[in-house]
Amino acid sequence: MKTIVGFIIFSVFLFCGVSGFSADNVKSDFAVYSVYTGRGAEDSALKECEIYINDVIFSTGRLVQVEYLRKMDALRKAGGKDALDLYSNASLDMELSRYFVLKVFVSPGRSALNISVYEKNGNHFQRKKEQTIYTYNYKNLPPRAGLFALEYVKNMPLTASVKKEGRDAMFIINRGQWSGLKPGKYGTDAGEITVVATTRFSSLISSKNSLPGQIAVNIMPETESIDKRLKNELLENDNDKFGIDRALKKRQGPIKESLIGTCIINPGANFCFPVYGSFLSTEYLGIKKAEQHWPGLIIATAVFGGQLAAVPAKSDFSADFFPWIKDSNKSSADQRLQIALWAAIPFTYTASYFDQMSWQFEKKGMLPPAFMNHDCAAALMSAFVPGGGLFYKGYRYTGWLFYTSELSLLSYSVYNINEKKGKYGFAALGLVKAVDVLSALVLSPSYRVYEREYGSGRPSLDFFTAPEITGGTVAGLRLSLNF
């Protein structure tokens, strides 16, 4: 009965307009001010960043951005000794709780967006947070700005104003479906409340306690889907700018062309030029003026030589060189080992090819094929080729470590297959393979072009110019560390 009465009261509030809160007069919480430079591309990016920040924050249901025309009108009316003073006065006039200031930095081949957040403290605003976002891909500025905004609001509690008190301890608050509220019980800083009914921007609640003019509801914004969407956009931008996929799509597609290069071109080249053919095969995927990765070629040559010579050397080269020929100097275990080693030679060629391709991507500032799904692609490659996923993500020496470890364990297990230690060898091989695949799945790509966008932990020094918020331009050297 109490719920029915509550619905009736809520309906009367809505139809009569006494709730004082509707979609037409939602109170604005924040504004975004961009420091434009007069350069078209930069100003366009600033505008996009402003849109992303507004959309992301609004999507979380925590803060409402001020309308554009109202903001421009407030800026025209507000006075101030400089731009920052102007923003502060305009925000005070609009009764905002905070505002963002966006600035663009420019340096050769690199762009940056500086975001400052000012929050209200009494009758003035104080800077509470500042971050400079660096990128080598101009298209990444807006989604990176969106991720900054998401990080800013993701732990922000839901504050609501109590707008109207009704009978039977019923209240109207100015938060509703947009903020993630739905009928049910919620904890607040003023005790437990029950949400009886909701509209987009308001809710009818009941409480056993007398509520203050503002309460904080214990509900966090849903940010996972927004975070995933923005990070996918970053990856798409980087893959479009730095990835080899664009060129391969004009042929038979990145996956098919990669398979052709790995399974047809590379084995053929290695048949003619063992090991070195893995370098010659790199140009099939469109790598121009490829450079040899000599450490990888040396490692591959040593492994290849060991596969050919291990069994003959074991018998002081008295055993027959070919694995399908058994003689008195070659035991059954020796022959099994020799067959396994020769059978693994194509995998050595493949590992060498992956090593050379990884080196080309690093040197040319490119990203490998199918990079949009790099974690799954790397795990799949390691499942078929020992260390394959590590090569794919740029960890060439780690890839060789896994390859030689798994090849050694396989050789040991095959040689001792009729003994208990052979079973232990296969178990160890399975464990190492699992670590190999897991490492390929979870490790972040190590390519320099990727680390520049997502952070590597290494410091960088560069020259920059930037517009001052008070007017003019400043230039200097900047030492930065991504984390």
N, C-alpha and C positions, 0 to 999 in steps of 0.2 A: 504494500500500500504506500509505503514511504517513497519507493522508487517511482511509482506512478505519479504521486504528487510532485516529485522532483521534476519529472518530464514536463508536467503541466506548467510549473513555474518557469522552467527553462524556455519553453515555447513562448510563453507570454513575454519573457524578457526579449526574445529574438524578434517577435512580431511588433512589439511596442517600441523597440529600439532603446530600452532603458539600460541595457547592459553597458552602453558606452564604448563598445569595442566591436568593430566589424571589419570586413575586408577593405572597406573604403577609408578607414581612419586608423589603421594599424600604426602603432608608434614605431618610428624608426630608431635604430640603435647605433648605426655606424655609417661612415662615408669613406670612400676611397678617393684620394686626390693624387693625380699624376703630374709630375714635373716634366712638361713637354719641352723638347729641345728644338723643335722646328725642322728636324730631319724626318722625312716621311716614313721610312721603314721603322725607325726607332719609336716614333710617336704611334704608329700603327700597332707595334708590339705592346707598348704601354697600355693602349686602349684594350687590347685583348687580355692583358694581365688583369686589368681592372674588372673586366667582365667575368673572368674565371674566379677571382676572389669573391665577387658578389654572388655568383651562382653557387660556388662551393659552400660558402657560409650559410646562404639561405637554404640550401638542400639539407643541411644538418638540423634545421629547425631551432637554432639557438638565437640568431640575431637577424634583424631585418635591415637591409640597406635602405638608405634614404633615396627618394625618387630623384632622378637626374635633374629635372627642371627645378625642383625645390633646392637642390644643392647649388645649381648655377645661380639661382636667384639670391640665395644666402651669401654666396661669394661676391656677387655684385654689391650687395648692401653692406657687407662687413668691411671694416677698415683694419689696418695693421701696418706696422713698420716694415715688415717683410712677408714673404710667402708663408712662412711657418706661423707667423702671428695671424695672418689672414685665415689660414685653415682652422686655427684654434678658435678665433672669434666666430667664424661661420658655424662651427660645430657647436659652440655654446648657444648661439642663436637658435639652432635647430634642436637643442636639448638632446644631443647625442651622448652616448656613453663612451665612445672611442672613435678613432679614425685611423686610416692607413695612409701613408705617403709612399709613392712609388717613384724611383729615379732609375735612369739607365746609365750604365758605365760602358765605355767603348774602348777596346784595345785591339791591336792587330789580330785578326782571326778569332777573337774571343769577345763575348758580350756578357754583361752582368746586369742583374736587376737588384737594386737595393730596396728593401721593404722595412719601413719603420712603423711601429704601432704605438699610438698615443692613447692613454686611457684617462678618463676624467678623475680628478682628485680635487674635490671641493669646487672652486670656481675657475679652475684651470686644468690643463692637460699635461701629463708627464709621459715621456717616452718609456715604455715598459719592455719593448722587444725590438730588436733590429737584426736583420740578416741580409747578407749579400749572396745572391745566387749566381754562380758562374756557369757558362755553357759555351761550347763551340758550335752548337746547333741553334740558330736563332729561333727556330720553331719550338724549342723546348722551354722558352721563357714563360709562356702562359700556363702550361700544365705544372711547371715547377712552382709558379706563384700559387696555383690552386692547391698544391701539396703543402705549401707553407701555411695557407689559410686553414687547411684541414687539420694540420698539427696544432694550430693555435686554438681551435674550438673543440678538439676531440675529447678533452677532459673537462669541458666547461659544463657545470651543472645547469639544470633548467630552472631559471628564475621566472616567477610569475607574479603578477600583481593581482591582488584580490579586488575585483571591480565592484561587486554588489553583494550585499548580505541579504539572504532571504529567510523564510521561516524554517524552523526545524533544523537549524545549523547548516543551511545550504548556502553555498557561495558560488560566485562566478569568477573565474580567473581568465586572464588573457592569453592562455596557451591551450592549444587543442591538437587536432590531428596532425597539423603541420609540424608540431614539436614531438610527435611520436606518442602522444597520449591516447589511450583508449579506455573504455570502462574497466574498472578494477581498482585494487588497492595500491597505494604508493606511499613510501616513506618520505617525509620532508623534515626540514629543520624545525618545524613547528608541530611535529607529531604526524601520525598516520592520517591520510585522507583517502576518501573513496571517490573516484571519478564516476559519476552517474551517467553522463552523456557528453558528447563532444561535437563541435563543428570544426571547421578548418582552423579557426584562430581563437576559439574560446571553449571553455568546458564548464559544466555544472558539477560541483563537488560537494561532498558532505564531510564534516569533521566534528568529532566530539569536543575538540578544543576551540578556543577563540583564536582565530587566525590574525596575524599582523597584516599590514598593508602589502607586504611582499614575502613570498616564501620560495624556498629552493627545493625542487622536487628531485628525488634520487633516481634519475634516469639519464643515461648517457646517450649521446647521439649515435646513430648508425653510420659508421664511416668506412666499413670494409669495402663495400661496393664502389664507393667514390674513389677510395685509394687505389683499388685495382684498375678502375677505368683510367685514371690519370697516369698510372705507371705504364699501362698498355699503350697509351698515347705517346708517352716518352719513347718507348721501345720502337713503336712504329715510325716515329720521326727519325730516330737514329738509324734504324734499319733502312729507311728510305734514303737517307743522306750518305751513310757510310757502308751499308751492306752491299754484298755482291749480288743479292737477289734481283735487283733491278735489271742488271745486264742479263742474268740467266733466264728471267721471265720472257725475254725476247726470243729465246731459243726454245727449249723443251721444258722449262721450269727448273727451279733450283734443286729440287729433290732428285728428279730424273737425271739432270746433268751431273749432279754429284755422284750418283750411282754409276753412271757411265764412266766418269773419270776414275772412280775407285776400282771398279770391277772389270773394266775393259781397257781403258787407255793406260792406266798404271801397270797392270800385269804385262801388257804388251811391251811397254817401254823397258820394263825390268828384264824381260826375256832377252831383249837386245843389249841392254846395258845394265847388268845387275846392280841394284841399289841406286846408282846414279840416275837411272830411269825414273825414279820417284821424283827427282827434281825436274827432269824434263817434262813430266806429266802435268806440272802445275799450270803451264800456259793454256791447257785445254779449257780451264774455267775462266779464261780471259785475263789472267795475270800478265801484265806487260812488263818487260825488263825484270824478270824474276831474279832474285839473288839466292845463291846457295846458302843453306844453313849448314855450315861445315861440321859443327859438333854433332848434329843429327846424322849426317852422312857417315861420319867416323864411327858413331855408335852402331848404326845400322850395318855397316861393313863388318864390324867386329862380331856382331850377333850372327850375321849371315855366314861369316867364315867359321864360327863355332858350330853352327848347324851342319856344315859340310864336313868339318874335320874332326868333330868330337870323337866319334867311334873309331875311325882309322887311327887317330892319335892314341887312343886307349890301347891299341895293339901295336904300337910303334910302327903304324902304317903298313902292317902286314895283312890286315883284314881288307876285303874287297871294298872299293870306294862306294859302290852302288848298293842301296839298301835292299833291293830285291834279290841280290845274290848272296847266298849264305855259304860260308866256307868254314874250314876247321879253325880259323882264327877269330871267328865271330860267333859268339854264343847266341842262344835264342833271345836272351835279355838284351844283348847288344843290338840285335837286328830290330827288336821292338823299339828300342830307343832311337835307332837310326831312322826308322820309318816315321816315328813321331816328329823328329827334328826336321826331316825333309818335308813332311806334310805341313809343317808350320811356316815354311819359307814364304808362301804367299802372304801370310799374316805379317811377316817381317817387312815385306815390300809395302804392305798397306800402312803399317805403323810409320815407316819411313816417309811415305807419301803424306800422311797426316802431319808429320813433323814439319815437312817442307811447306805444306799449305799454311800451317799455323804461323810459320815464320814470315811468309808472304803477307798474311793479313796484318801482322804486327808492323812490318816495315812499311807497308803501303797505307796504313791507317784505315783498314777496312774491317768489316765484320763478316764472319763465315756464312755459308748458306743456311737457310731455315732458322735464322737467329731469333725470330719472333718466338720460337718455342725452344730456346737454346738448352734449357734444363732437360727436357724430355729427349731432345736430339742427342745430347751428350750422354745421357744414361743409356740410350739405345746403342750408341756407338761403342761404349765400354762393354756392353753385354755381348757384342759380337767380336770386337777386337780389343785385346788387353790394352788398357790405357787409352783407348780411342777417344773417349769423352774428355779426358784431360788434355790431349792434343787439341781437340776441337775448341776447348775454352782457353787455350794459350799456355797451358802448363806442360811444356815440352819435356823437360827433364823428369818431372813427376810421371808423365806418360811413359817414358822409357823405363823408369823404375818399376812401374806396375807391369809393363810388358816383359821385361827380363825376369821379374819375380815369378810371374805366372808361367812363363816358358820353362823356367828352372824347376818349379814344382810339378809341372806336367811331365817333364823328362824324368824326374825322380820317381814319380808315381807309376809311370809306364814301365820303367826299368824294373821296379820292385812290385809289379802288379800281383804277383803270386804270393807275396809275403804281407804280413800284417802292416809293416811300415809303408807299404804301397797304399793301403787304405787310409792311413794317417796322412799321407801325402795328398791324396785326393780331397780329404776333408779340409786340409790347410789351403788347398787350391780354391775350394769353394768359399772359404772364409775371405781369402784375399780378393777373389772375384766380387764378392758382396761389397767389400770396402771400396773396391775400384768403382763399381756402379754407383754406390752411394755418394762417393766423393764427386763423381762427375755430375750427379744430380744436384748437390747442395752448394758446391763451390761457385762463387761468382766469377764470371769471365775476367781474365787478366789482361785483355788487350788494352793498350794505352788509350785508344779512342773511346773505349767503354769506360775506363776508369776516370777519364777527364770529365765525364758527365755524371758519374755516380759515386766518385770518391775512391781514392786509392790509399790515403794515409801518407802520401809523399808530398812534401812541400813544393810550391811552385813560385817563381818570381816573374813578374811581368810589368810592363808599362801600361798606364791607363790615363784616360781623360774622363772627366765627369762634370755634369752640370751641378752648380751649387744651388741649394734651395733658396738661398738669398740672392741669387743672380750671379752671372759670371761662370767661369769654368776653372776647374782645378786639375792639375796634372801631377803625376808622381809615379813612384815604383811601389808595387804591392807584393808582399810576401804572404801567401795563403796556404792553408793546410785543410784539405778535405777530411771530414770525419762523419 
